[in-house]
Amino acid sequence: MKKKRKTYTKEFKEQAVAHWENSDKTAEEVAVSLGIPDFTYLTKWKASLAKSGKDAFPGRGNLSGKDAEIDTLKRQLKDAQMERDILKKAVGIFSRL
């Protein structure tokens, strides 16, 4: 049987890293006190926050920042192209009448 992996919210990760940075404790001690099974989670979270800032930890299937905007624009372009093609076909059909 598969063991269910625990997930942490974005807020929890940010608070855990802030707690670690503002205390004199080691990453291992903070991880134990917060119930995190491995202190390397904290180091990875800290690196991710440093690299991505507010766009860190987007979640499953969620895109961050520019990637989300690009995805939205691609969907809008696809819709506009489909509408254009339908109108072209309609003009062709009605011009024969």
QUITAMO-V827853 format. One record per backbone hydrogen bond with DSSP energy under -1.0 kcal/mol. CO is the residue of the C=O (numbers start at 0). NH is the residue of the N-H. If there is no record, write none. Layout:
[[CO/NH] [CO/NH]]
This chain:
[[8/12] [9/13] [10/14] [11/15] [12/16] [13/17] [14/18] [15/19] [16/20] [17/21] [25/29] [26/30] [27/31] [28/32] [29/33] [30/35] [37/40] [38/42] [39/43] [40/44] [41/45] [42/46] [43/47] [44/48] [45/49] [46/50] [47/51] [48/52] [51/54] [52/55] [63/66] [64/68] [65/69] [66/70] [67/71] [68/72] [69/73] [70/74] [71/75] [72/76] [73/77] [74/78] [75/79] [76/80] [77/81] [78/82] [79/83] [80/84] [81/85] [82/86] [83/87] [84/88] [85/89] [86/90] [87/91] [88/92] [89/93] [90/94]]
